[in-house]
Amino acid sequence: SLPEVFSPRLADKGPVIPVPNLVKFLERLQVVALNSFGKLDFDLKYYVDLSLKFDLNSTQIAFDALERSSNGSVSVENLRTFISNYFHSAGTDLVYSNPVDFNPQPDGFLPKVENVEVRTWALDIHNFWKNLSRRVSDDLIHHPDTHTLLPLPEPVVVPGSRFREIYYWDSYWIIRGLLASKMYDTAKGIVINLISMIDEFGHVLNGARSYYTNRSQPPLLSSMVYDIYLRTGDLEFVRNSLPALIKEHKFWNSGFHSVTVQNGNGNHSLSRYYAMWNEPRPESSLVDEKLASKFANNYEKKHLYREIASAAESGWDFSSRWMRDSTDLSTLATTSILPVDLNVFILKMELDISNLARAVGDYCTAEHFFEASLVRKKTINSIFWNSEKGQWLDYWLDNGSYKGAHSWNARNQNQNIYASNFIPLWIESFYSDSRQMKKVLKSLRNSGLLCNAGIATSVINSGEQWDFPNGWAPIQHMIVEGLARSELPEAKALAADIAARWLRTNYVAYKHTGFMHEKYDVQKCGDFGGGGEYVPQTGFGWSNGVVLAFLEEFGWPKDQKIDCYLPS
Ligand SMILES: OC[C@H]1O[C@H](O[C@H]2O[C@H](CO)[C@@H](O)[C@H](O)[C@H]2O)[C@H](O)[C@@H](O)[C@@H]1O
């Protein structure tokens, strides 16, 4: 018999937000396109990013009338003609837009960068904001039903390449870079766009597409607002943002995202990733269907689809972190895990809301969220902290719960080493605790995560992109920033060392390839990363942002070379 987790009762319980008919149609086109064009250079996402030249009904009629062979394919020529007659290319609904606040040589840009070569590179990256800035096309404004792209009110900054739309958590590091580039209006515009999603959908979407409405991403909106406020002092911006931040806090602390765990210290309220979807992800539907094809039972398939979409909500799509068996992606069990980083982001949200509310004189809200942050800090140390290891460990939920609460069991802490086990370092509540910090530092040094060219995502080489040997800009940034802010000199020194390794590898890869990359291989300085379900992407929003943020914080001395040979 099936385990309880696959029972109809449980499998059907979760919420589902349906996608529009346009997305369903584009998924049909995706299948025919793959059968007709073949796998070479084929990106599934391209097809759900197309926009229609005419209404959906007439496009569907023309599509159904195409002559098909027995396997459903259409001749390459006929399909090409049909696509060019009926669709605008993917990406044309976001048009290039010169950012209003872009200055090629901003005043006070990266004052600590003395080295000419590094400054030239930094200015190249600063220039990339122009390549990545877009606004929605007039066609999208007038005919939103013919686009999967969502019409956002302000200009956007996209990650790059196949990621043609704004992404939630990427935007935090893009904003960090924009702040270093003194592009405050562009940064505020991004936040206004994300807030418009909360107004319309109740949460910030994974990305600005109608196929992303059923999930969010790591919640960093409050961090964006807070950092912009610190640079600009704009209280009106804070006042306008606060209601959305409070609404978002509720989203992550209610419904299926919320889980109660009980231990000797009482009941603890925590959050998990939980997508409102149990079908294949439209942007990767054939990949998901193939993975689910090993399951005969429809409930098992639906269960897997929800786990896949929830892993996408985590931003770590995909990783052994969410898998019961690191060699088998179909064992994804994202919703059965309480993630350290998500709960840290919610603690940060509480601290940010409290600080922002205090700044605008709303002391009642400030106090309420400060209290909440104290409780959450205790919860994080109570559920995730493992003193023997000197790390915070993700927590596996058992299938059953008693009266809605799961009983805490030390055995359920995931003993595997992930960079996320160190994300609490980013938050003052943790980095200011010198005793705990010393333990964590020792643990980080011995973790196997610190490599020649940065911090590895994990120590498991699963072939998935959020695992060894890939290193990702956001992870480097959060850990380095926390270490740098700690009082401990050895933590500060480690921060500078990791930042320098990361800058070197980004620079050398840029010089070799001409591009900034989405992820890097931390084993080999100068190599970009790989693995996962799509080819490595360039551009790239968060990598650019983190380079600028590191250069702003640490600078680069005049006579220090930036290459792969580390000074002894
Ligand atoms: O198309 C597959 C998946 O792609 C996205 O995930 C990856 O890119 C995002 C943009 O840079 C990034 O935020 C995420 O961390 C990456 O893993 C997308 O977010 C997924 O939902 C999508 O299924």
The ligand as a Gaussian input file, in Angstrom:
#p B3LYP/6-31G(d) Opt

LIG

0 1
 O       13.362000      27.359000     -15.511000
 C       13.718000      26.610000     -14.394000
 C       13.691000      27.409000     -13.107000
 O       14.452000      28.590000     -13.286000
 C       14.459000      29.551000     -12.253000
 O       15.391000      29.190000     -11.227000
 C       16.722000      29.584000     -11.376000
 O       16.871000      30.913000     -11.867000
 C       16.292000      31.962000     -11.066000
 C       16.611000      33.267000     -11.759000
 O       17.974000      33.547000     -11.700000
 C       16.817000      31.916000      -9.637000
 O       16.085000      32.820000      -8.857000
 C       16.681000      30.514000      -9.062000
 O       17.323000      30.498000      -7.805000
 C       17.366000      29.528000     -10.007000
 O       17.371000      28.238000      -9.483000
 C       13.085000      29.799000     -11.636000
 O       13.174000      30.586000     -10.476000
 C       12.363000      28.517000     -11.332000
 O       11.099000      28.760000     -10.804000
 C       12.265000      27.741000     -12.651000
 O       11.488000      26.604000     -12.493000

